[in-house]
C-alpha cells in the first residue's frame, strides 16, 4: 500500500460529521481531512495516498448525497464500499458570541434542509448559506461575528464557539449514512458480517425497464433501502441507477438477485457488500 495503511481520509475539516465517523470507526489510524469537496477525497484514494475514505451517502431529511453517488458511478469499478455507518445527528446553532444576532446561518446543505422550517420560524431574517461542510461553517462563524453555524455540538469546543440554540429541529429525528470506501479489500474493518449490497446499473431506454430490474428484488423478497437515478452524460433523458438492498452475494437469494439484475439491465457494476453499523 506504499505507506498508506494507517491513513484514513474523510470529507470536511476537523470536527465534520465524517471526521466523527472516522474517529469512531478507526480510532488508532491517522486521519486525513479533505475539506473542499468529496472529489478531493476520492482523488486521494485513486492516488493511493489513503487506504480508505469516509464520505456521506444519505441524510434522513435531505436524501441521497448526489456528489458521492456520481463519484461512485464514475469510478469505473475501482471503488469498493466496505462499510456503512449510521450517525445520529444533533444540530445546534453556534456563534462567536452569545449576543450574536445572525444575519447569515452557514451549514452544509443537508443540515440546512433538515432545519429549514425551524430556521424560517426562529430566524426569519437570517440568510441560510451553504458551506462545503459543517466544520467550514463553524470556521466562518469564528471569523464573522454576524454569522452563525448550524453544526454539531462538538464543534463548539474545537472552534471556541458559543451555543446560541440547542433545540434545533429537536422534534425531528436526523441521521446520516456514511460509506467507508476503498480500492480493494482491507484488513482495517471489524469483522461484522455483510448484510447489504450496493450496485450501479443501466437499464434499457424503453418503458418498463426499471420496473423489470426492481421486480427482481421484489420477487425474491429483498428490501430496497436506497435508490437514486443519475443522468448519463451526453445521453439526454437516459439514466444510471444506484441502489442498495438487503442481501449479499454468496447466499441463495443474493446470487439470484445478481443474476436476475444482470439479465434485466444493460450494464451492472457491483460496489460491494458490507455491514450497517449504528454509531452513537
Phi and psi in degrees as GROMACS dihedral restraints (atoms count N, CA, C in turn):
[ dihedral_restraints ]
;  ai    aj    ak    al  type     phi  dphi    fc
    3     4     5     6     1    66.6    20    10
    4     5     6     7     1    33.1    20    10
    6     7     8     9     1    88.5    20    10
    7     8     9    10     1     4.7    20    10
    9    10    11    12     1   -96.8    20    10
   10    11    12    13     1     4.3    20    10
   12    13    14    15     1   -57.2    20    10
   13    14    15    16     1   -31.1    20    10
   15    16    17    18     1  -100.1    20    10
   16    17    18    19     1     7.9    20    10
   18    19    20    21     1  -106.4    20    10
   19    20    21    22     1   125.4    20    10
   21    22    23    24     1  -116.9    20    10
   22    23    24    25     1   121.9    20    10
   24    25    26    27     1   -88.4    20    10
   25    26    27    28     1   152.1    20    10
   27    28    29    30     1  -145.3    20    10
   28    29    30    31     1   150.8    20    10
   30    31    32    33     1   -75.5    20    10
   31    32    33    34     1   138.0    20    10
   33    34    35    36     1    98.5    20    10
   34    35    36    37     1   178.0    20    10
   36    37    38    39     1   -89.7    20    10
   37    38    39    40     1   178.3    20    10
   39    40    41    42     1   -55.1    20    10
   40    41    42    43     1   132.0    20    10
   42    43    44    45     1    95.3    20    10
   43    44    45    46     1    -7.3    20    10
   45    46    47    48     1   -65.7    20    10
   46    47    48    49     1   162.8    20    10
   48    49    50    51     1   -65.1    20    10
   49    50    51    52     1   -33.6    20    10
   51    52    53    54     1   -62.6    20    10
   52    53    54    55     1   -38.7    20    10
   54    55    56    57     1   -61.8    20    10
   55    56    57    58     1   -42.1    20    10
   57    58    59    60     1   -61.4    20    10
   58    59    60    61     1   -43.7    20    10
   60    61    62    63     1   -62.0    20    10
   61    62    63    64     1   -44.4    20    10
   63    64    65    66     1   -60.8    20    10
   64    65    66    67     1   -40.3    20    10
   66    67    68    69     1   -62.7    20    10
   67    68    69    70     1   -42.0    20    10
   69    70    71    72     1   -72.9    20    10
   70    71    72    73     1   -36.6    20    10
   72    73    74    75     1   -90.0    20    10
   73    74    75    76     1   -25.4    20    10
   75    76    77    78     1  -131.9    20    10
   76    77    78    79     1    61.5    20    10
   78    79    80    81     1   -65.9    20    10
   79    80    81    82     1   -22.6    20    10
   81    82    83    84     1   -98.7    20    10
   82    83    84    85     1     3.0    20    10
   84    85    86    87     1  -100.4    20    10
   85    86    87    88     1   158.1    20    10
   87    88    89    90     1   -76.2    20    10
   88    89    90    91     1   127.0    20    10
   90    91    92    93     1  -105.5    20    10
   91    92    93    94     1   132.8    20    10
   93    94    95    96     1  -120.1    20    10
   94    95    96    97     1   120.9    20    10
   96    97    98    99     1   -81.2    20    10
   97    98    99   100     1   148.6    20    10
   99   100   101   102     1  -130.6    20    10
  100   101   102   103     1    89.1    20    10
  102   103   104   105     1   -79.1    20    10
  103   104   105   106     1   -16.7    20    10
  105   106   107   108     1   -79.2    20    10
  106   107   108   109     1   -72.5    20    10
  108   109   110   111     1  -142.2    20    10
  109   110   111   112     1   169.1    20    10
  111   112   113   114     1   -65.3    20    10
  112   113   114   115     1   -21.4    20    10
  114   115   116   117     1   -54.6    20    10
  115   116   117   118     1   -39.9    20    10
  117   118   119   120     1   -66.5    20    10
  118   119   120   121     1   -36.2    20    10
  120   121   122   123     1   -66.8    20    10
  121   122   123   124     1   -44.0    20    10
  123   124   125   126     1   -65.8    20    10
  124   125   126   127     1   -37.7    20    10
  126   127   128   129     1   -63.8    20    10
  127   128   129   130     1   -39.7    20    10
  129   130   131   132     1   -65.9    20    10
  130   131   132   133     1   -37.0    20    10
  132   133   134   135     1   -65.0    20    10
  133   134   135   136     1   -40.7    20    10
  135   136   137   138     1   -63.5    20    10
  136   137   138   139     1   -34.9    20    10
  138   139   140   141     1   -82.9    20    10
  139   140   141   142     1     2.7    20    10
  141   142   143   144     1    67.1    20    10
  142   143   144   145     1    25.1    20    10
  144   145   146   147     1   -81.1    20    10
  145   146   147   148     1   -23.6    20    10
  147   148   149   150     1  -132.1    20    10
  148   149   150   151     1   156.6    20    10
  150   151   152   153     1   -84.9    20    10
  151   152   153   154     1   -32.4    20    10
  153   154   155   156     1  -148.4    20    10
  154   155   156   157     1   150.2    20    10
  156   157   158   159     1  -124.0    20    10
  157   158   159   160     1   148.6    20    10
  159   160   161   162     1  -111.4    20    10
  160   161   162   163     1   118.9    20    10
  162   163   164   165     1  -137.1    20    10
  163   164   165   166     1   147.9    20    10
  165   166   167   168     1   -73.3    20    10
  166   167   168   169     1   145.5    20    10
  168   169   170   171     1  -123.4    20    10
  169   170   171   172     1   -28.9    20    10
  171   172   173   174     1  -159.1    20    10
  172   173   174   175     1   139.8    20    10
  174   175   176   177     1  -115.2    20    10
  175   176   177   178     1   144.2    20    10
  177   178   179   180     1   -61.6    20    10
  178   179   180   181     1   -30.4    20    10
  180   181   182   183     1   -97.3    20    10
  181   182   183   184     1   -44.1    20    10
  183   184   185   186     1   -94.8    20    10
  184   185   186   187     1    -9.3    20    10
  186   187   188   189     1    88.4    20    10
  187   188   189   190     1  -157.7    20    10
  189   190   191   192     1   -63.3    20    10
  190   191   192   193     1   140.0    20    10
  192   193   194   195     1   -85.0    20    10
  193   194   195   196     1   100.4    20    10
  195   196   197   198     1   -61.3    20    10
  196   197   198   199     1   -36.7    20    10
  198   199   200   201     1   -60.3    20    10
  199   200   201   202     1   -41.4    20    10
  201   202   203   204     1   -65.6    20    10
  202   203   204   205     1   -44.1    20    10
  204   205   206   207     1   -60.4    20    10
  205   206   207   208     1   -44.9    20    10
  207   208   209   210     1   -60.2    20    10
  208   209   210   211     1   -38.6    20    10
  210   211   212   213     1   -72.4    20    10
  211   212   213   214     1   -35.0    20    10
  213   214   215   216     1   -64.1    20    10
  214   215   216   217     1   -40.7    20    10
  216   217   218   219     1   -67.0    20    10
  217   218   219   220     1   -43.4    20    10
  219   220   221   222     1   -76.2    20    10
  220   221   222   223     1    -4.7    20    10
  222   223   224   225     1   -70.5    20    10
  223   224   225   226     1   -13.0    20    10
  225   226   227   228     1    62.9    20    10
  226   227   228   229     1    29.8    20    10
  228   229   230   231     1    90.9    20    10
  229   230   231   232     1     1.6    20    10
  231   232   233   234     1   -84.6    20    10
  232   233   234   235     1   -14.6    20    10
  234   235   236   237     1   -95.0    20    10
  235   236   237   238     1   144.5    20    10
  237   238   239   240     1  -127.9    20    10
  238   239   240   241     1   122.9    20    10
  240   241   242   243     1   -83.5    20    10
  241   242   243   244     1   121.5    20    10
  243   244   245   246     1  -104.9    20    10
  244   245   246   247     1   -19.2    20    10
  246   247   248   249     1  -163.7    20    10
  247   248   249   250     1   149.0    20    10
  249   250   251   252     1  -121.0    20    10
  250   251   252   253     1   124.6    20    10
  252   253   254   255     1  -115.0    20    10
  253   254   255   256     1   136.2    20    10
  255   256   257   258     1  -110.4    20    10
  256   257   258   259     1   121.5    20    10
  258   259   260   261     1  -113.7    20    10
  259   260   261   262     1   122.4    20    10
  261   262   263   264     1   -65.3    20    10
  262   263   264   265     1   135.1    20    10
  264   265   266   267     1  -110.8    20    10
  265   266   267   268     1   117.2    20    10
  267   268   269   270     1  -110.6    20    10
  268   269   270   271     1   114.7    20    10
  270   271   272   273     1   -95.5    20    10
  271   272   273   274     1   144.2    20    10
  273   274   275   276     1  -132.2    20    10
  274   275   276   277     1   166.2    20    10
  276   277   278   279     1  -104.9    20    10
  277   278   279   280     1   121.9    20    10
  279   280   281   282     1  -113.1    20    10
  280   281   282   283     1   147.1    20    10
  282   283   284   285     1  -153.0    20    10
  283   284   285   286     1   167.2    20    10
  285   286   287   288     1   -73.1    20    10
  286   287   288   289     1   -17.9    20    10
  288   289   290   291     1  -146.7    20    10
  289   290   291   292     1   147.6    20    10
  291   292   293   294     1   -68.6    20    10
  292   293   294   295     1   -15.4    20    10
  294   295   296   297     1   -87.1    20    10
  295   296   297   298     1     0.2    20    10
  297   298   299   300     1   -61.3    20    10
  298   299   300   301     1   131.3    20    10
  300   301   302   303     1  -112.4    20    10
  301   302   303   304     1    89.5    20    10
  303   304   305   306     1   -64.1    20    10
  304   305   306   307     1   131.0    20    10
  306   307   308   309     1   -88.8    20    10
  307   308   309   310     1   -27.5    20    10
  309   310   311   312     1  -131.0    20    10
  310   311   312   313     1   141.9    20    10
  312   313   314   315     1  -123.9    20    10
  313   314   315   316     1   112.4    20    10
  315   316   317   318     1   -98.2    20    10
  316   317   318   319     1   146.3    20    10
  318   319   320   321     1  -173.8    20    10
  319   320   321   322     1   170.3    20    10
  321   322   323   324     1   -63.5    20    10
  322   323   324   325     1   149.3    20    10
  324   325   326   327     1   -55.6    20    10
  325   326   327   328     1   -31.4    20    10
  327   328   329   330     1   -64.5    20    10
  328   329   330   331     1   -50.7    20    10
  330   331   332   333     1   -61.9    20    10
  331   332   333   334     1   -36.2    20    10
  333   334   335   336     1   -62.5    20    10
  334   335   336   337     1   -38.6    20    10
  336   337   338   339     1   -67.2    20    10
  337   338   339   340     1   -44.6    20    10
  339   340   341   342     1   -59.7    20    10
  340   341   342   343     1   -41.6    20    10
  342   343   344   345     1   -99.0    20    10
  343   344   345   346     1    16.2    20    10
  345   346   347   348     1   -56.1    20    10
  346   347   348   349     1   -48.3    20    10
  348   349   350   351     1   -66.2    20    10
  349   350   351   352     1   -41.3    20    10
  351   352   353   354     1   -64.0    20    10
  352   353   354   355     1   -45.2    20    10
  354   355   356   357     1   -62.5    20    10
  355   356   357   358     1   -41.3    20    10
  357   358   359   360     1   -64.7    20    10
  358   359   360   361     1   -35.8    20    10
  360   361   362   363     1   -77.6    20    10
  361   362   363   364     1   -44.8    20    10
  363   364   365   366     1   -88.7    20    10
  364   365   366   367     1   -30.8    20    10
  366   367   368   369     1  -134.8    20    10
  367   368   369   370     1    65.4    20    10
  369   370   371   372     1   -64.3    20    10
  370   371   372   373     1   -22.5    20    10
  372   373   374   375     1   -95.4    20    10
  373   374   375   376     1    -8.3    20    10
  375   376   377   378     1   -81.7    20    10
  376   377   378   379     1   145.0    20    10
  378   379   380   381     1   -97.9    20    10
  379   380   381   382     1   117.9    20    10
  381   382   383   384     1   -70.0    20    10
  382   383   384   385     1   134.9    20    10
  384   385   386   387     1  -130.3    20    10
  385   386   387   388     1   126.2    20    10
  387   388   389   390     1   -74.8    20    10
  388   389   390   391     1   136.4    20    10
  390   391   392   393     1  -120.1    20    10
  391   392   393   394     1   165.6    20    10
  393   394   395   396     1   -68.2    20    10
  394   395   396   397     1   -26.9    20    10
  396   397   398   399     1  -159.3    20    10
  397   398   399   400     1   165.8    20    10
  399   400   401   402     1   -66.6    20    10
  400   401   402   403     1   -30.7    20    10
  402   403   404   405     1   -69.6    20    10
  403   404   405   406     1   -36.6    20    10
  405   406   407   408     1   -64.8    20    10
  406   407   408   409     1   -39.2    20    10
  408   409   410   411     1   -60.0    20    10
  409   410   411   412     1   -40.4    20    10
  411   412   413   414     1   -64.6    20    10
  412   413   414   415     1   -41.7    20    10
  414   415   416   417     1   -62.5    20    10
  415   416   417   418     1   -39.1    20    10
  417   418   419   420     1   -67.0    20    10
  418   419   420   421     1   -33.3    20    10
  420   421   422   423     1   -66.8    20    10
  421   422   423   424     1   -32.8    20    10
  423   424   425   426     1   -64.8    20    10
  424   425   426   427     1   -40.4    20    10
  426   427   428   429     1   -80.9    20    10
  427   428   429   430     1   -21.8    20    10
  429   430   431   432     1  -128.3    20    10
  430   431   432   433     1   110.6    20    10
  432   433   434   435     1   -65.5    20    10
  433   434   435   436     1   -16.9    20    10
  435   436   437   438     1   -97.7    20    10
  436   437   438   439     1    12.6    20    10
  438   439   440   441     1  -120.9    20    10
  439   440   441   442     1   134.9    20    10
  441   442   443   444     1  -111.4    20    10
  442   443   444   445     1   161.8    20    10
  444   445   446   447     1  -121.9    20    10
  445   446   447   448     1   131.9    20    10
  447   448   449   450     1   -93.9    20    10
  448   449   450   451     1   108.1    20    10
  450   451   452   453     1  -158.6    20    10
  451   452   453   454     1  -175.1    20    10
  453   454   455   456     1   -77.1    20    10
  454   455   456   457     1   150.3    20    10
  456   457   458   459     1   -60.5    20    10
  457   458   459   460     1   -31.7    20    10
  459   460   461   462     1   -63.5    20    10
  460   461   462   463     1   -20.8    20    10
  462   463   464   465     1   -73.1    20    10
  463   464   465   466     1   -18.6    20    10
  465   466   467   468     1   -59.6    20    10
  466   467   468   469     1   -45.6    20    10
  468   469   470   471     1   -71.9    20    10
  469   470   471   472     1   -41.0    20    10
  471   472   473   474     1   -62.5    20    10
  472   473   474   475     1   -40.8    20    10
  474   475   476   477     1  -106.4    20    10
  475   476   477   478     1     3.0    20    10
  477   478   479   480     1    68.4    20    10
  478   479   480   481     1    36.7    20    10
  480   481   482   483     1  -100.4    20    10
  481   482   483   484     1   162.5    20    10
  483   484   485   486     1  -102.0    20    10
  484   485   486   487     1   150.5    20    10
  486   487   488   489     1   -91.2    20    10
  487   488   489   490     1   107.8    20    10
  489   490   491   492     1   -73.9    20    10
  490   491   492   493     1   -44.9    20    10
  492   493   494   495     1  -142.9    20    10
  493   494   495   496     1   135.8    20    10
  495   496   497   498     1  -112.1    20    10
  496   497   498   499     1     5.4    20    10
  498   499   500   501     1  -109.2    20    10
  499   500   501   502     1    30.9    20    10
  501   502   503   504     1   -65.6    20    10
  502   503   504   505     1   115.0    20    10
  504   505   506   507     1    43.7    20    10
  505   506   507   508     1    44.0    20    10
  507   508   509   510     1   -67.0    20    10
  508   509   510   511     1   -20.3    20    10
  510   511   512   513     1   -84.5    20    10
  511   512   513   514     1    -3.1    20    10
  513   514   515   516     1  -118.9    20    10
  514   515   516   517     1   119.8    20    10
  516   517   518   519     1   -63.2    20    10
  517   518   519   520     1   139.6    20    10
  519   520   521   522     1  -134.3    20    10
  520   521   522   523     1   124.0    20    10
  522   523   524   525     1  -138.0    20    10
  523   524   525   526     1   152.7    20    10
  525   526   527   528     1  -129.6    20    10
  526   527   528   529     1   138.2    20    10
  528   529   530   531     1   -94.0    20    10
  529   530   531   532     1   140.3    20    10
  531   532   533   534     1  -126.2    20    10
  532   533   534   535     1   142.0    20    10
  534   535   536   537     1  -102.4    20    10
  535   536   537   538     1   139.9    20    10
  537   538   539   540     1   -98.1    20    10
  538   539   540   541     1   116.6    20    10
  540   541   542   543     1  -115.4    20    10
  541   542   543   544     1   134.9    20    10
  543   544   545   546     1  -127.7    20    10
  544   545   546   547     1   178.6    20    10
  546   547   548   549     1   -95.0    20    10
  547   548   549   550     1   -16.4    20    10
  549   550   551   552     1  -159.3    20    10
  550   551   552   553     1  -179.5    20    10
  552   553   554   555     1   -60.7    20    10
  553   554   555   556     1   145.9    20    10
  555   556   557   558     1  -130.2    20    10
  556   557   558   559     1   147.4    20    10
  558   559   560   561     1   -87.2    20    10
  559   560   561   562     1     3.7    20    10
  561   562   563   564     1   -82.6    20    10
  562   563   564   565     1   -12.4    20    10
  564   565   566   567     1   -88.1    20    10
  565   566   567   568     1   167.0    20    10
  567   568   569   570     1   -98.3    20    10
  568   569   570   571     1     2.8    20    10
  570   571   572   573     1    91.7    20    10
  571   572   573   574     1     2.7    20    10
  573   574   575   576     1   -63.8    20    10
  574   575   576   577     1   140.6    20    10
  576   577   578   579     1   -69.3    20    10
  577   578   579   580     1   142.4    20    10
  579   580   581   582     1   -67.0    20    10
  580   581   582   583     1   144.6    20    10
  582   583   584   585     1  -127.8    20    10
  583   584   585   586     1   -20.1    20    10
  585   586   587   588     1  -127.7    20    10
  586   587   588   589     1   155.7    20    10
  588   589   590   591     1  -131.1    20    10
  589   590   591   592     1   138.6    20    10
  591   592   593   594     1  -116.6    20    10
  592   593   594   595     1   142.0    20    10
  594   595   596   597     1  -154.9    20    10
  595   596   597   598     1   166.3    20    10
  597   598   599   600     1  -123.7    20    10
  598   599   600   601     1   134.5    20    10
  600   601   602   603     1  -139.6    20    10
  601   602   603   604     1   159.1    20    10
  603   604   605   606     1  -118.8    20    10
  604   605   606   607     1   121.4    20    10
  606   607   608   609     1   -93.6    20    10
  607   608   609   610     1   159.8    20    10
  609   610   611   612     1   -62.7    20    10
  610   611   612   613     1   147.1    20    10
  612   613   614   615     1   -86.2    20    10
  613   614   615   616     1    70.9    20    10
  615   616   617   618     1  -154.0    20    10
  616   617   618   619     1   161.0    20    10
  618   619   620   621     1   -57.9    20    10
  619   620   621   622     1   135.3    20    10
  621   622   623   624     1    86.6    20    10
  622   623   624   625     1    -3.8    20    10
  624   625   626   627     1   -67.5    20    10
  625   626   627   628     1   -40.5    20    10
  627   628   629   630     1   -68.0    20    10
  628   629   630   631     1   -41.6    20    10
  630   631   632   633     1   -58.8    20    10
  631   632   633   634     1   -41.7    20    10
  633   634   635   636     1   -62.2    20    10
  634   635   636   637     1   -40.2    20    10
  636   637   638   639     1   -67.3    20    10
  637   638   639   640     1   -46.4    20    10
  639   640   641   642     1   -70.7    20    10
  640   641   642   643     1   -26.5    20    10
  642   643   644   645     1   -63.7    20    10
  643   644   645   646     1   -27.0    20    10
  645   646   647   648     1   -57.6    20    10
  646   647   648   649     1   -46.3    20    10
  648   649   650   651     1   -69.1    20    10
  649   650   651   652     1   -42.4    20    10
  651   652   653   654     1   -60.9    20    10
  652   653   654   655     1   -43.7    20    10
  654   655   656   657     1   -64.6    20    10
  655   656   657   658     1   -27.3    20    10
  657   658   659   660     1   -90.4    20    10
  658   659   660   661     1    -3.8    20    10
  660   661   662   663     1    73.3    20    10
  661   662   663   664     1    27.8    20    10
  663   664   665   666     1   -99.6    20    10
  664   665   666   667     1   126.5    20    10
  666   667   668   669     1   -78.8    20    10
  667   668   669   670     1   130.5    20    10
  669   670   671   672     1   -84.1    20    10
  670   671   672   673     1   123.0    20    10
  672   673   674   675     1  -108.5    20    10
  673   674   675   676     1   -17.7    20    10
  675   676   677   678     1  -152.2    20    10
  676   677   678   679     1   145.2    20    10
  678   679   680   681     1  -151.1    20    10
  679   680   681   682     1   139.0    20    10
  681   682   683   684     1  -149.0    20    10
  682   683   684   685     1   133.3    20    10
  684   685   686   687     1   -98.7    20    10
  685   686   687   688     1   141.7    20    10
  687   688   689   690     1  -133.6    20    10
  688   689   690   691     1   135.5    20    10
  690   691   692   693     1   -64.4    20    10
  691   692   693   694     1   144.4    20    10
  693   694   695   696     1   -87.6    20    10
  694   695   696   697     1   119.2    20    10
  696   697   698   699     1   -55.1    20    10
  697   698   699   700     1   131.5    20    10
  699   700   701   702     1    81.9    20    10
  700   701   702   703     1    -0.2    20    10
  702   703   704   705     1  -128.5    20    10
  703   704   705   706     1    89.3    20    10
  705   706   707   708     1   -59.6    20    10
  706   707   708   709     1   134.6    20    10
  708   709   710   711     1    70.0    20    10
  709   710   711   712     1    14.1    20    10
  711   712   713   714     1  -116.2    20    10
  712   713   714   715     1   147.4    20    10
  714   715   716   717     1  -138.0    20    10
  715   716   717   718     1   152.0    20    10
  717   718   719   720     1  -103.2    20    10
  718   719   720   721     1   154.8    20    10
  720   721   722   723     1  -123.4    20    10
  721   722   723   724     1   130.6    20    10
  723   724   725   726     1  -101.6    20    10
  724   725   726   727     1   126.7    20    10
  726   727   728   729     1  -134.4    20    10
  727   728   729   730     1   154.8    20    10
  729   730   731   732     1  -130.0    20    10
  730   731   732   733     1   137.0    20    10
  732   733   734   735     1  -141.5    20    10
  733   734   735   736     1   160.4    20    10
  735   736   737   738     1   -81.0    20    10
  736   737   738   739     1   117.6    20    10
  738   739   740   741     1   144.3    20    10
  739   740   741   742     1   152.3    20    10
  741   742   743   744     1  -140.6    20    10
  742   743   744   745     1   150.3    20    10
  744   745   746   747     1   -59.9    20    10
  745   746   747   748     1   154.7    20    10
  747   748   749   750     1    95.5    20    10
  748   749   750   751     1   -15.0    20    10
  750   751   752   753     1  -103.8    20    10
  751   752   753   754     1   162.2    20    10
  753   754   755   756     1   -60.9    20    10
  754   755   756   757     1   -47.1    20    10
  756   757   758   759     1   -70.0    20    10
  757   758   759   760     1   -37.9    20    10
  759   760   761   762     1   -62.4    20    10
  760   761   762   763     1   -44.6    20    10
  762   763   764   765     1   -65.9    20    10
  763   764   765   766     1   -38.7    20    10
  765   766   767   768     1   -65.5    20    10
  766   767   768   769     1   -37.1    20    10
  768   769   770   771     1   -64.7    20    10
  769   770   771   772     1   -46.1    20    10
  771   772   773   774     1   -64.3    20    10
  772   773   774   775     1   -42.0    20    10
  774   775   776   777     1   -64.1    20    10
  775   776   777   778     1   -42.5    20    10
  777   778   779   780     1   -67.6    20    10
  778   779   780   781     1   -39.0    20    10
  780   781   782   783     1   -68.0    20    10
  781   782   783   784     1   -38.8    20    10
  783   784   785   786     1   -61.4    20    10
  784   785   786   787     1   -39.2    20    10
  786   787   788   789     1   -72.1    20    10
  787   788   789   790     1   -27.3    20    10
  789   790   791   792     1   -95.6    20    10
  790   791   792   793     1    -3.0    20    10
  792   793   794   795     1  -127.4    20    10
  793   794   795   796     1   164.6    20    10
  795   796   797   798     1   -79.0    20    10
  796   797   798   799     1   -37.1    20    10
  798   799   800   801     1  -150.0    20    10
  799   800   801   802     1   150.7    20    10
  801   802   803   804     1  -145.1    20    10
  802   803   804   805     1   131.1    20    10
  804   805   806   807     1  -126.0    20    10
  805   806   807   808     1   114.8    20    10
  807   808   809   810     1   -78.8    20    10
  808   809   810   811     1   124.6    20    10
  810   811   812   813     1   -91.8    20    10
  811   812   813   814     1   -20.9    20    10
  813   814   815   816     1   141.5    20    10
  814   815   816   817     1   162.4    20    10
  816   817   818   819     1  -119.9    20    10
  817   818   819   820     1   142.6    20    10
  819   820   821   822     1  -160.6    20    10
  820   821   822   823     1   162.2    20    10
  822   823   824   825     1   -84.1    20    10
  823   824   825   826     1   160.5    20    10
  825   826   827   828     1  -104.3    20    10
  826   827   828   829     1   122.9    20    10
  828   829   830   831     1  -113.1    20    10
  829   830   831   832     1   123.7    20    10
  831   832   833   834     1   -93.6    20    10
  832   833   834   835     1   122.4    20    10
  834   835   836   837     1  -102.1    20    10
  835   836   837   838     1   168.2    20    10
